[in-house]
Amino acid sequence: MLRCESFSNICKKHGFTFFTGVPDSTFKSWMSFLEDKNTDLKNIIAVNECEAIAICTGYHLATGRIGVIYMQNDGFGKTVNPLTSLCNPEVYSIPMLLMIGWRGMPGKKDAYQHIKMGKILLPVLNLLEIPYEIISSDPGEINNIFIKAKKFMKKNSRPFAIIIRKDIFEKSRSEKYNDLNKMGREDALKIIMKYLDDEIIVSTTGKLSRELFEYRAKKNEGFGHDFYNIGAMGCAQSIALGIALERKAKKVFVFDGDGSILMQMGGIATIGHYMPKNFYHIVFDNGAHDSTGGQPTCSDTVDLTKVAIACNYRFGKIVEKKEELEEILHNLKNTKGPAMLVVKVKKGARDDLKRPDKKPIEYKMDFMKTLVDSK
């Protein structure tokens, strides 16, 4: 396997010292390496992949150097607009190295949401006329690929992509967190669920949806009330808005994460503009991208409740203790929405979390039947 130190040395050798993007579990050990304050590589945490392309463009304009954008291939789909309308040779012709994790690789078992993009990743790169190389764990081969990539980008002033498959990088080290006094996300979820009955729940992609599924599985009830937004990170809030506007007699709860809401924070403005009274936004904030290895988000410098209030939410509150959470839940359902509750929780999740055991379309049909029956 490829050691992070070796990859770092190759990057520095070729002048690739500026990194930005959204983390992927395919190279989680590399993400941990970038977070190390002792490294002389610069890493800028972006909330979404479009922003990362723009940051890297600014870096090139300011320095003339080439930056690196890391992302999952699902996130690569989000970059098509800035790559074609900003970086394209017919526009500003911006060189950058795209470091893309290959989820849903053909022939490899993966979650449903990665299957399509896994199949079309290489054809899309070809369509966009972005040359690419699929790297191995051999430092010598990677060095040669970087020589090729740098030569191409210098000559053509265009992006080049390297594709990272699973198990190329060394295994990620075990993380030790210092937030043990906070609630666990799963504990907070169980407390919240005690106060809900037949409400509609839209849960965000990642570990949170898996924890909600396990809660339902143990109770053996309530599946039809939940929509697990297993892909399209950041879109849970907007899915819930569409439901809330059309099913005004039902209370609609969003179970969101800090990485998710930050990725599509503009959705808060739309929700506040339409002010659905039946909309309740619960954000489980652990300051990290839990599903990809616990890399940090920038939520520690953002007061999401103040953002929500500024965007016309009627209510916003942050809680950190179980007692606070219990107290506020007594009255939350009787509060007019849109309302936001940010629950500070610790990082990490159980290793044995299960995934929903039916095809997504089966859960969709059950969910839609619940909505129809609730008219």
C-alpha positions in Angstrom: 0.0 0.0 0.0 1.0 3.6 -0.6 2.5 5.4 2.4 1.2 8.9 2.9 4.7 10.1 3.5 5.8 8.8 0.2 2.9 10.4 -1.6 3.7 13.7 0.1 7.3 13.6 -1.0 6.2 13.0 -4.6 3.7 15.9 -4.4 6.3 18.3 -3.0 8.9 17.2 -5.6 6.5 18.3 -8.3 5.3 21.5 -6.6 1.9 20.3 -5.6 1.7 21.7 -2.1 -1.8 23.4 -2.1 -4.8 21.1 -1.4 -8.5 21.8 -1.1 -11.7 19.8 -1.4 -14.2 17.5 0.3 -12.9 14.3 1.8 -13.5 10.7 0.6 -13.1 7.5 2.4 -11.1 6.0 -0.4 -8.1 8.0 0.8 -9.0 8.7 4.4 -5.4 8.1 5.6 -4.2 10.8 3.2 -6.8 13.2 4.6 -5.6 12.6 8.1 -2.0 13.2 6.9 -3.1 16.6 5.4 -4.6 17.6 8.8 -1.3 17.1 10.5 0.0 20.5 11.5 3.6 19.4 11.1 3.3 18.8 7.4 4.3 21.7 5.0 1.4 21.0 2.7 -1.4 23.6 2.8 -5.0 22.3 3.1 -8.1 24.4 2.8 -11.3 22.8 4.0 -14.1 23.4 1.5 -17.8 22.9 2.1 -18.4 21.6 -1.4 -16.6 20.6 -4.6 -17.6 23.7 -6.6 -16.1 25.9 -4.0 -12.9 23.8 -4.1 -12.6 24.4 -7.8 -13.0 28.1 -7.3 -10.5 28.2 -4.4 -8.0 26.4 -6.5 -8.7 28.8 -9.4 -7.9 31.7 -7.1 -4.7 30.0 -5.9 -3.6 29.7 -9.5 -4.5 33.3 -10.4 -2.6 34.6 -7.4 0.5 32.4 -7.7 0.7 30.9 -11.2 1.1 27.5 -9.5 -1.1 24.4 -9.8 -3.3 23.3 -6.9 -4.9 19.9 -6.1 -8.6 19.3 -5.5 -9.5 16.1 -3.7 -13.1 14.7 -3.9 -15.2 11.6 -4.3 -16.4 10.7 -7.8 -20.0 11.6 -6.7 -18.7 15.0 -5.8 -16.9 15.2 -9.1 -20.4 15.4 -10.7 -20.9 18.7 -8.9 -17.7 20.2 -10.5 -18.9 19.9 -14.0 -20.3 23.4 -14.1 -17.1 25.3 -12.9 -14.9 22.9 -14.9 -16.8 23.7 -18.1 -17.8 27.4 -17.5 -14.7 28.6 -15.6 -11.6 26.4 -16.1 -12.3 25.3 -19.7 -9.7 26.4 -22.3 -12.4 28.4 -24.1 -13.0 30.5 -21.0 -10.1 31.0 -18.5 -8.1 27.9 -19.1 -7.2 27.0 -15.5 -4.8 24.1 -14.8 -5.5 22.0 -11.6 -4.9 18.4 -10.5 -8.1 16.6 -9.7 -7.6 13.8 -7.1 -10.8 11.6 -7.4 -11.7 8.7 -5.2 -13.4 6.0 -7.3 -16.5 4.7 -5.4 -18.8 2.3 -7.2 -16.0 1.0 -9.4 -17.5 -1.6 -11.9 -17.1 -5.1 -10.5 -16.7 -3.9 -6.9 -19.6 -4.0 -4.4 -20.6 -0.6 -3.1 -23.6 1.4 -1.8 -26.4 2.0 -4.2 -25.8 5.8 -4.5 -22.3 5.2 -5.9 -23.2 2.7 -8.6 -24.1 5.1 -11.5 -21.2 7.5 -11.0 -18.9 4.6 -10.6 -19.9 3.4 -14.0 -19.7 6.7 -15.8 -16.7 8.4 -14.1 -14.2 7.6 -16.9 -16.6 8.4 -19.8 -17.5 11.7 -18.2 -13.8 12.6 -17.9 -13.4 11.7 -21.6 -16.5 13.8 -22.5 -15.1 16.8 -20.6 -11.7 16.2 -22.4 -9.9 15.9 -19.0 -7.0 13.4 -19.3 -6.6 11.0 -16.4 -4.5 8.2 -14.9 -5.5 5.5 -12.5 -2.7 5.4 -10.0 -1.3 2.3 -8.3 0.5 2.1 -4.9 3.9 2.1 -6.6 5.7 5.4 -5.8 7.8 5.1 -9.0 4.7 4.8 -11.2 3.1 7.7 -9.4 6.2 9.8 -9.9 6.0 9.1 -13.7 2.3 10.0 -13.7 3.0 13.3 -12.0 5.7 14.1 -14.6 3.1 13.4 -17.3 0.4 15.4 -15.5 2.6 18.4 -14.8 3.9 18.5 -18.4 0.3 18.4 -19.7 -1.0 21.1 -17.4 1.9 23.4 -18.0 1.7 23.1 -21.8 -2.1 23.2 -22.1 -3.2 25.1 -19.0 -6.0 22.6 -18.4 -7.1 20.2 -15.6 -5.7 16.6 -15.3 -7.1 13.9 -13.1 -5.7 11.1 -11.0 -8.1 8.3 -10.0 -7.7 6.7 -6.6 -9.1 3.2 -6.1 -10.0 1.7 -2.7 -7.0 0.2 -0.7 -4.3 2.1 -2.6 -3.3 4.2 0.4 -2.2 2.7 3.7 -4.9 2.1 6.3 -6.0 5.1 8.3 -4.9 5.3 11.9 -7.4 4.9 14.7 -8.8 8.2 15.7 -8.8 9.3 19.3 -11.3 12.1 20.0 -11.3 14.5 22.9 -15.0 15.3 22.9 -16.1 12.4 25.1 -18.2 14.6 27.4 -20.6 15.3 24.5 -23.6 13.2 23.7 -23.2 10.5 21.2 -25.1 11.1 18.0 -27.0 7.8 18.3 -27.9 8.7 22.0 -29.2 12.0 20.9 -31.2 10.4 18.1 -32.9 8.0 20.5 -33.9 10.9 22.8 -35.4 12.8 19.9 -37.3 9.7 18.6 -39.0 9.3 22.0 -40.8 12.6 21.3 -41.9 11.8 17.8 -44.9 9.8 16.8 -46.1 9.8 13.2 -44.0 12.7 11.9 -42.2 12.5 8.6 -38.4 12.3 8.8 -35.9 13.0 6.1 -32.4 12.0 7.2 -29.1 13.0 5.6 -26.5 10.8 3.9 -24.0 8.9 6.1 -24.0 7.3 9.5 -27.1 9.2 10.7 -29.4 7.5 8.2 -28.0 4.1 9.2 -28.6 4.9 12.9 -32.2 5.9 12.2 -32.6 2.7 10.2 -31.3 0.6 13.1 -33.6 2.4 15.5 -36.6 1.5 13.3 -35.4 -2.1 12.8 -35.2 -2.7 16.6 -38.7 -1.3 17.0 -39.8 -3.1 13.8 -42.0 -0.2 12.9 -42.1 3.3 11.4 -40.0 2.7 8.2 -42.7 4.3 6.0 -42.3 7.6 7.8 -38.6 7.9 6.9 -36.8 8.9 3.8 -33.1 8.0 3.9 -31.3 10.5 1.7 -28.4 8.1 1.1 -26.8 10.2 -1.7 -27.0 13.8 -2.9 -25.2 15.2 0.2 -26.7 18.4 1.4 -30.1 17.9 -0.2 -32.0 16.4 2.7 -33.3 19.9 3.8 -34.6 20.7 0.3 -36.3 17.3 -0.1 -38.0 17.9 3.2 -39.1 21.4 2.1 -40.7 20.0 -1.0 -42.6 17.5 1.2 -43.6 20.1 3.8 -45.0 22.5 1.2 -47.3 19.8 -0.2 -48.2 18.0 3.0 -49.0 20.9 5.3 -51.0 18.8 7.7 -47.9 16.7 8.5 -44.9 17.8 10.6 -41.7 17.2 8.7 -38.4 16.8 10.5 -35.0 16.9 8.8 -32.2 15.0 10.5 -29.2 16.8 9.1 -25.4 16.9 9.7 -23.0 19.8 9.9 -21.1 18.8 6.8 -24.3 18.2 4.9 -26.0 21.5 5.8 -22.8 23.5 5.1 -22.5 21.9 1.7 -25.8 23.3 0.6 -26.3 26.2 3.0 -28.2 28.2 0.5 -31.1 25.8 1.1 -31.7 27.5 4.4 -32.5 30.8 2.6 -35.1 29.0 0.5 -36.7 27.4 3.5 -36.9 30.7 5.3 -38.3 32.5 2.3 -41.3 30.1 2.1 -41.6 29.7 5.9 -43.3 26.3 6.2 -44.9 26.1 9.6 -44.5 22.3 9.7 -40.8 22.3 9.0 -38.3 21.3 11.8 -34.6 21.2 11.1 -32.4 19.2 13.5 -28.7 19.4 12.9 -26.4 16.8 14.6 -23.2 18.8 14.7 -20.0 16.9 15.5 -17.7 19.1 13.5 -16.7 16.3 11.2 -17.3 14.3 8.1 -17.9 11.1 10.0 -18.5 8.7 7.1 -15.2 9.5 5.4 -13.0 9.2 8.5 -13.8 12.1 10.8 -12.1 14.9 8.9 -13.1 18.4 10.2 -15.8 20.7 8.8 -15.8 24.4 9.5 -18.8 24.2 11.7 -16.8 25.3 14.8 -16.7 28.8 13.4 -20.4 28.9 12.3 -23.5 29.6 14.4 -26.0 27.8 12.3 -28.9 29.0 14.4 -28.0 32.6 13.7 -27.8 31.8 10.0 -31.2 30.2 10.2 -32.8 33.2 12.1 -31.2 35.6 9.6 -32.8 33.5 6.8 -36.3 33.9 8.3 -36.5 30.8 10.5 -38.9 31.4 13.4 -36.8 29.6 16.0 -33.2 28.5 16.5 -31.4 26.9 19.5 -28.2 25.1 20.2 -28.1 22.3 22.9 -25.1 20.3 24.2 -26.5 18.4 27.2 -29.1 15.6 27.3 -31.1 17.5 29.9 -31.3 20.6 27.6 -32.4 18.4 24.7 -35.1 16.7 26.7 -36.4 20.0 27.9 -36.6 21.6 24.5 -38.2 18.6 22.8 -41.2 18.9 25.1 -42.2 22.1 23.3 -40.5 21.9 19.9 -43.4 20.2 18.1 -45.7 23.0 19.3 -43.4 25.7 18.0 -44.2 27.1 14.5 -41.6 26.4 11.9 -39.4 26.7 10.3 -37.4 25.9 13.4 -33.8 24.8 13.8 -32.3 22.8 16.6 -28.5 22.2 16.6 -27.4 19.3 18.8 -23.7 19.2 19.6 -22.6 15.6 19.5 -19.2 13.8 19.6 -17.5 12.3 16.6 -17.6 8.6 15.8 -20.1 5.8 15.4 -20.4 2.1 16.0 -18.3 -0.1 13.7 -21.2 -2.5 13.3 -23.8 -0.1 12.0 -26.0 -1.8 9.4 -27.2 -0.3 6.1 -30.9 -0.4 5.1 -31.6 -4.0 3.9 -34.0 -3.3 1.0 -33.5 -1.5 -2.3 -33.9 2.3 -2.0 -36.9 2.2 -4.4 -38.7 -0.1 -2.0 -38.3 2.4 0.8 -39.4 5.1 -1.5 -42.7 3.3 -2.3 -43.4 2.7 1.4 -42.7 6.4 2.1 -44.9 7.7 -0.7 -47.7 5.4 0.5 -47.4 6.9 4.0 -47.6 10.4 2.5 -50.7 9.5 0.4 -52.4 8.0 3.4 -51.7 11.1 5.5 -53.7 13.4 3.2 
